[in-house]
Amino acid sequence: MAEEPGAQRAFPDEDRPIRDEDGNLNPEFIDAVEAAVEAGERDRVLALAGDLHAADVAALIAALPAELRSAFVQLQGEDFDFAALTELDESVRVQLLEDLPANTVAEGVAELDSDDAVYILEDLDDEDREKILAEMPVGDRIALKRSLDYPEGSAGRRMRNAFIAVPQFWNVGQTIDHLREAGDLPDEFHEVFVVDPAFKLLGTVPLSQLLRSQRIRPMVELMTETRHVVHASEYQDEVAPRFERYNLVSAPVLDEEDRLVGVLTIDDIVDVIQEEVDEDIKRLAGVGDEDLSDTVLTSSRSRLPWLVVNSLTAIAAASVIGLFEGTIQQMVALAVLMPIVASMGGNAGTQAMTVTVRAIATRELSRRNTWRIVRREAAVGLVNGIMIAALVGVASGWWFGDIDLGIVIASALVINMLVAGLAGVLVPLTLNRLKIDPAIASAVFVTTVTDVIGFFAFLGLATWWFGLL
């Protein structure tokens, strides 16, 4: 039986726990498993890793050399829990699946919940996926193919095909007897669905209410209408806020003809939320869907496009500086202070952009509150701009012994931070309206706006104030 997550256990023949104080796998434990795999010692591998939690097994697989991962799985045979693969980075999981025999993967995946099985298979090439599906029992193969036919990222891909549904004419006693006698029930469930002969959902009966009711009561009397249903074609990031908003534990999934085809549970949605947060953080930095286990070529390909875009926007900002080349030559202090204006505007814009992108992702922004948020961020930019401008203006005037220079940079900072607040909101909103992911594209354009406005305001004001041209 797998140990509880986070549990500490000493590995055989050693007094040290499997994980160290920082929560990382103990190097000595990894070395011991690696030696056992290289020697082909099945019993030793099972003694070391046979009863680990799936998350610990995944961490162990990732820590092993790539050439030993397949052997590690095959040595354990039917004792290996393929649920561990759901915890692996995509690149490691795909490579491991390609190295394993198709029948081995098919046998392991067939034992999983349908949502975990789909998650493991969906990233494979069509040819490799079909080889594995061909080795599975017909019933499992048809169910998985049906889920895989739904779009990537949809509720149909994430749902579990195993659920409890009973006819509308059953009573409590018949339902309880069915739950006791049926051999193909899901391991965990929270409610019983009541359906009509066409398998359309009529209502839901929580297990707690079912077990407290008399056996003769009809299920239709106990059921409540399910208001928070999910359609299989809906995307998972649209469904997740519904679970959070209404404190749902599970939700039925309906197909295009409103027939009950699956169920989404809160543990699935927690994974969705974590994936979306991880994805947005990466996209804000312009790295796309990248993992630490990716190769140099894969990481370079992921980051390069937005670096190219950023280089073009940087040229645009540099061209503004070129317009004031004569001004800078006459007053070197301007070249020293320019980065302050640009960096402060960039930081202010990033703050507003981060808040806005998160609000878009969580569906907190609507037409009703959009302009209120725009006005708020503009006001925040103005207030912070005045405060920072006072500080930097006094410091610059004292540093260069020129109060006029302090006034110029202070004025430029107020302008740039006001614009930064507006850009941090308007750029993500505009990109979202154009169906462009604001998480991955906003940073480049916000930085460009603050750089161009910052340089133009500072150098333009200096040229006018000092009459340098």
N, C-alpha and C positions, 0 to 999 in steps of 0.2 A: 504493500500500500504506500502511495506517495506521501511524503511528509508535508506538513503545513508550510506555506510560503514563509520564508524568512527564518525558518527553524535552523538552529546550529547543530551539526552532528559531526562527531569525529570520524574520520575515514579509517577503515580497517588497518590495524597494525600501527596506527599513529595516534598521538594524543591531541594533535592540532585539529581545529574544526575545518570544515570544507571551505568556509568563507572567512576572510580576515576582518579586521575591525572596520574597514571601509566598505565592506559588503562585496568585495571582489573574490573570485575563486582563489583559493590558496595555491600558489605555484607548485608546492610539493604534491598536492592532490592531482593537479593537471599532469605533472610528470609521471605520477604513479599510473594514471589511466592511460597515458600515452605509451608507457612501457608495456602495459598489459595488452593493449591493442596490437602493438608491433609484434609481440610474442604470440598473438592469437589465442590468449588465455581467456576463454569465454567466462569461466567461473569467476575469475579475478575481476573481469570487467563488470559482471553482475553484482559482485560483492561491493565494488566501489561505487557504481552508478545506478544499480538496478532499482533502488527505491528512492531516487531523488525526485524532487518536484520538477514538473515540466520546464519551468523557468530556469532552474539550475542545470537541467540537461541541455537546454538551448545554449546557455552560457558556456558550458563545457564543450559542446560541439564547435562553437565559434572560436574557442581558445585552442582547439586541436589543429595541427597542421592539416591543410586541405586534403592531402593525399590519404589521411587516416580517418576522415569523417565517415566515409562510406563503410569502411571496415568496422568502425565503432558501432554503427547501426546494425550491420549484418551479423556481427558476433552475438548481439542480444536476441536476434531472431524475433519470435512472437512476443518476447518480454519487452521490446522497445515500444514506448508510447509515442505514436506519431503526433500527438498533440503538442509535443515539444517543438515541432517545426513551425507552429504558428507564432512562436516567440523569436524566431530567427530573423535577421535582416533578409530582405528579399534576395539579394545577390547570393548569399550563402545558401539559402533554402533552395533556390533554383539549381545551383551547381550540384548540391547534394542529391536532389531528385534526379538529375540527369545522370549521376554516377551510379545510382542504385538500379537494380533490375526492376523492370516494370511490374512484375508479379509481386515483388516484395512491397513496393509502394502501394499497389492495389489492395493487398491484404491489410496493410496498416491503416490506410485511409478509410477502408470500409468499416472499421471499428469506431470511427469518429462521428461526432454530430455533423450533420450535413453542412452547417455554416463553417465549421473548421475544415472540413474536406474541401469545400469550394475555395476557401481562402488559400489552401495549400496548392491547389491545382490551377487557379486562375492565371497565375503569372507564367506558366509554362507555355512553350510554343505549342501550336495546335497539334503538330505531329506527335510530340512527346505526351501531351495530354491524352490523345486518342489511344496511344499504346497502353497507357495505364487504365483508362476506362474500359478498354476491351478485355482486360483481365479481371474485371469486377463482376459480381453477380448482376443479372439483368435488372432486377428491381432497383438496386443501388445505382447502377449506371444510368437508368432512365431518370431517376430523381436528381442526380447530380447534373446531368445534361440539361434538364429543365431549369435548374438554378443558374447554370453557366450561360444559358441563353439570354438571361436578363443583362442589361447594360452594366459595365463595370462601375462600382460605386453605388449601385442601386440597392434598395431594400431587399429585392429579390435575391441578390447575391449574398446578403448578410443574414437572411432569415434562416430559421431551423425548420426543416420539413416535418419533424416529429412533433406532434401535439395531440391533445385529447379532444375529440369531437364526438358528440352523441346525438341521436335523433331527437326531434322535438317531442315525440310521444313517450320517451322513456321517463321513468321516475327515479328518485334518489337511490332506491335499493338496486335497481338494475345497473345504474351507473357505478355504484360502489362495487358491486359484484364484478363488473367489467374491469374495473381498475385492479382488482385482486387477481383476476384470472388471465388477463391478456399478457402475452409474453413479449410484445413488441412496443411497450410504452417507453416514452422518453425517461431518462434517469431522473430529471428534475422538471417539475411543472407547477404552476401556481393557480391555474384555473382550468375549468372545463368549458369548452365551447359548445353551444347548442346550435345545430344546423338543420335546414330543411332538406327534403329529398334531393334538391339540386346542389347541395353543399354550400348554400348561401348562409352567411352568418345571421343568426337571429338574436343571440345574446350570449352573456358570459356568466358563469357561476363560480365564484371564488371557492377554493378548496375548504377554507375555514367555514363557509356557510354550508357547503355540501355536507360536511361531516357533522354538523350540528342539527341537521334537518331530519325529520322522520322519513323512513324508507318509502312510504306511500305517496309522498308529495311529488307531483309532476315537476320535471325540470323547468318547464316553461313558466311555472309560478315563481321559481327561485331566481331565474335569470334576470339580469339587467341589460338594457340596451347598451351596446358598446359604442361610445361616442368617438373614441380616439383610435380609429382604424388607420392602417397604413396600406397604401397600394404598392404592389411589388415594383412598379416602374418609378416610384419616387426615389430621389437620391438620398443617401444616408445622412448627408449633412443638413438636409431639410427636415429629417425625422428627429434627429438628436435634440433640437431645442424643444420639441413637443414633450419628450420624456422629462426634460428638466422643468419645463413650465408646469406640467400637470402631475409631477411626481409619480410617473408610471413605472411599474415593475416589468410589465410586458405589454405587448400590443399585437393583435391579430393582423396578418398580412393577407390582402385580397388581390386576386388577379384582375385582368381587364374586364372580366364578366362578373366581378364581385363575388367570386367563389373563394372560400377559405383555403389558402395554399401553404400557410406557414405562420410562424410566430417570431417576433423580435423580443429579446429579453434585455434587461438592463445591463448585463455584463457585456452583451454585444455593443450596446450604445456607449458604454464607457470606453471600449476599444475605439469606437468611431470618433469620440470626442478627443481622445489622446492622439489619434492619427491626424485629425484636422488641425489640432494645435501644433503638433510637430511639423506638419506640412506648411502651415502659415509662417512659423518661425523661420523655416528654411527659405521659403519664398521671399520673405522680407529681406533676406540677405542675398537673394538672387542665386541660390544654389540648387533650386529645384528639388526633385525627389532623390536625394543623395544619402547614402549610408556610409558609415566609417569603413565598412568592409568592401566598398567599391574599389575597382582598380583605378590607377592613375588616369588611364584613358577615359574611363567612364566619368570620373569626377571632372576632368578637364572639359569634356564635351558638355556636361551639365552646366558648368559655370561660364564657359566662353561666350555664349550668345549675349548675355547681359553685360559682360565686360566690354564687348564690342560696342554695344549701344551706349554704354557709359563713356567709352572713349570718344564717341561722336559728340555726346552732350558736353564732355569736358572741353572739346575743341571750340564749341559754341561759347562756353564761358571764357575760354582763353582769348577768343576774338574780341570780347568786350574789353579785356585788358589792353589788347593791341590798339584799340581806338584811343586810349589815353597814354600811349607810350611817351609822348613828349612831357606830359604832366608828371609821370613817374620819374623821368630822367632829371627833371628840375627839382623834385622833392623826394629824396630817397626814403624818407620816413613813411611815405604812403605804401611803399613795397613791404615795409616791416609790419604795418598795421592791417593790410588787406586780408591776410588769413583769419584775423580775429572776426571781421565782419562776416566772412563766408562761413566759418565754422559755427559761430553762434546762430546764424540763420539756419544752417543745416541741422543743428541739434534741435532747435525749436520746431522746425518742420517735421523732423522725425518723430518727435513726441506727439504732435497733433496727428500725424499719419498713422502711428501705431494705434492710438485710441480709435480712430475712424475705421481702420481695417478690421479691428476686433469687433466694432459695433456692426459693421456690414456682415461679418462672418456669423455673428450670433443673432442676426435679424433684429437688432435693437434700433437700427435706423429706419425710419419710414418717411414718407412724404410730409407727414404732419410735423415731425420734429427736426427735419433736415436743416431748415434755415435757422432754427434756434441753436443747433449745434454749430453752424457756420458762424453765427454772431458770437457765440461763446468763445470759440477758438480764436476769433479775431480779437476779441477783448482780452483774452489771456495773453496772446502775442503782444498786444499793445502795452499791457501792464508790465509784463516781464521785460519787454523792450525798453521801457522807460527806466526800470530799475537797473538793468544791465548797462544801459547807455550812460547813466549817471556815474556808475562805478568805473567803466572803461574810459569814459570821457575825461574824468578827473585824473585817472592814472596816466592816460596818454599825454594830457596837457602838462602834467608834472614831469613825466619822463623826458619829453622833448623840449620842455620849457616854452611851449606854444599853446596858449589857451584856445586860439582859433582852431588849431588842429584837433583839440579835444572836442570842440563843438561840432566839427565836421563829422568825426567818427561817431559821436553820440547820435547825431541826426540820422546817419546812415544805418546805425543799429536799430533805431526805432522803426524806420521804414522797412528794413529787411525782416525783422522779427514779426512785424504785423503781416507782411506778405507771406512769411513762412507759416504762420498760423492758418491763413486762408488757403495756401497751397496744400497744407497737410490734410485739409478736409476736402477741398474741391477736386484735387487730382484723383484720389481714390474713388470718389463719387462718380466722376466723369468716366474713369476706366470701367467701373462696374456697370454704368449705363451703356457703355459700348461693348459689353460682354467680354471685357478683358480682365483677367484675374488681378485685382488691385493689390493682392499680397505680394505678387512677384514683380509687378511693373511700377508700383508707386514710387519706390525709393529712388530710382534713377531720375524720374521726372521732377520729384520734389527737390532733390539735390540740385538739379540743373536750374530750376526756378530761383532757389535761394542764392546760388552762386552768381547767376547773371544779374539778378536784382541787387544783390549785395555789392558786387564790383561796380555796377553802373551807378548805384546811388552814392557810394563812397567816392569814387573817382570823379563822377560828374559834379558832386557837391564841392569837392576840393578844387576842381578846375574853375568853377563859378566863383567860389569864395575867395580864392587867392588870385584869380585872374591870370592863371598860368599859361593860357593859350591866347 
